[in-house]
Amino acid sequence: MKTDISGERAVAPGELEAHPQLAGRLVPGGHALTLRVYYEDTDFSGIVYHANYLKFMERGRSDYMRLLGVVQGELFAQAAAEAPGFHFVVRAMQIDFLKPARIDDVLEVVTLSKEVMGASITLLQQVKRAGEVLVSAHVRVAFVSEGRAKRIPDALRQATLNDAKAAEALAGSRP
C-alpha cells in the first residue's frame, strides 16, 4: 500500500492503473481534473452553489499533490522524514466567480503552481467548461507539520518550483 503525501491515507495497489483518470492528470505547470456537476452540487435553480467550487478546487489541489507523490515517490518520503505528519492548509484565497456552471456540465479544474516561498505555495486555480473560465482563484497554501508552519522540504519545493517555472513559461508563450 502506498500513502499519500501526508502518509495518512493509503493508495491501493493498482488503483492508478485501474482508474488512470480518477486523479486527473499532470499538465505542463500543474494539474487538470475533469468532473461532472451533479444535482447535489447545485442550488434550487440548477446552478452550482458557490461554495461547491471550493470543493472542486480542493479535489484539484489534493489530486495534484497525489500525482506528484506517485510520480516522484521518493520526494514525499523525504518530506515525511523532514517534517512528520505534514500537510497543506489554505492560508488565503482570492476568488472570482465569472460565469455559472449548471447541472450535468463537465468541468475541468486546472491547478497551476505560481510561486513557491519558504513555507507556502501560491496556486492559480481555474474551473473551466469547454475551455471557458467560469471561476478563477489565487490560493496560498501553507506547509504545516506538527501544528506549525514549516519550510517546505527541498525535494517537494523543487517539484513545485519546476511546475511554477513550467506554468510561467506556458503563460509567456501565449499571445
JOWO-V671186 format. One record per run of one state. SS is the DSSP state (hx for helix, st for strand, lp for the rest). FROM is the first residue (numbers start at 1). TO is the last residue. Records with the same first field share a line. If there is no record, write none. Layout:
# JOWO-V671186
SS: FROM-TO  FROM-TO
This chain:
# JOWO-V671186
lp: 1-1  4-9  12-14  19-24  28-29  37-38  43-46  49-49  72-72  83-86  98-101  103-105  117-119  130-131  146-147  150-153  174-175
st: 2-3  10-11  25-27  30-36  42-42  47-48  87-97  102-102  106-116  120-129  132-145  148-149
hx: 15-18  39-41  50-71  73-82  154-173
